[in-house]
Amino acid sequence: EKMGYDHFMIKEIYEQPKAIKDTLSPRIIKEGKLKLDEVNLSREYLNNIDKVYIVACGTAYHAGLLGKSFIEEYAKVPVMVDVASEFRYSNPFIDDRTLMIVVSQSGETADTLAALRLGKERNAKVIAITNVVGSSVSREADHVLYTWAGPEIAVASTKAYTTQVAALALVALDIAVKRGTIDEESLGNILKELKKVSGLVEEIFKDVEDIKEVSNHICKSTNLFFIGRGIDYDVAREGSLKLKEVTYIHSEAMAAGELKHGTLALIEKDTPVIALATQDNLFDKMLSNIKEVKARGAYVVALAKEGNEEIEKSVDKVIYIPKILDKLAGILAVVPLQLLAYYVALERGCDIDKPKNLAKSVTVE
Ligand code: F6R
């Protein structure tokens, strides 16, 4: 049931604070302690792995990209991320020193399941992050970490993504603790920030009028770009996918530094560019990329953290997200992009919950 909302997509966007809380809170016990009994990989095993492979499709793959940045930062082990349809027909370097993580909302995606089987065949241990209890992926994996997002009905995935990202942060921290690559104080700080996320998503909802204003401006566009660096690039890819699938507007996500290697040729007067600039260490670099597209006449909407108001003089519009540890900003930054996709689709009269040509669960290749 839609409980008074016009569409499942918007209902599920608004369910994110609860979904994130349900996923995180049972696993963060009192001050600074992690409780991840579901994934009981031993210290010995984790100190012996030489890489992690994250494999998934679509939005779950985009969550995996953020998983890579958490695991590399906290657990100090290299991470490869691949889409399952490529992975399964590649000849990946996988052996008993590889930890594999598959991410799937439905737990039934054919390519993801095939990837899991390939990993196991090559002696990897597999953790599944999934939203459906008893799903195929959950049955075949060695360990399962459930996202507690509740049923996701809209084809466009929203609360599944944010809970997958939250779950990946927990896995990264668990590996880090067991490998001894994180000290108690840092762990405590990150867990404290994670616990804030759900409340901060609520704050983003207060700015929905700003997002509607941007939707109004871009709803007639035929082509637009999302740019970002680091985590912002990962989130840009999810924002772009969301927009494409529900609004049918062509869009592309670019690593901001890659623009001048070709794509800048497509920026002309009034081309909308959504520029994600939530990372302090990359802020100045993003500002110069923003100036490059502005100089070609782009309509630039920046996504920035509160406190970085100086960006206002360089762009047409700013959407703010609350302050948070930069590594975790992705969980917040995606929310305005989900809302943007929704409101643009609404203005365009699209079939939001069931976009054309798409199915909720892709159980055939
Ligand atoms: C996009 C979307 C898809 C799914 C993908 C994987 O909004 O929902 O890209 O993320 O089909 O599905 P699961 O997670 O069920 O394996």
Residues whose N, C-alpha, C, O or C-beta is under 5 A from the ligand:
A	BS01	F6R	C57 G58 T59 A60 V103 S104 Q105 S106 G107 T109 V155 A156 S157 K360 V362
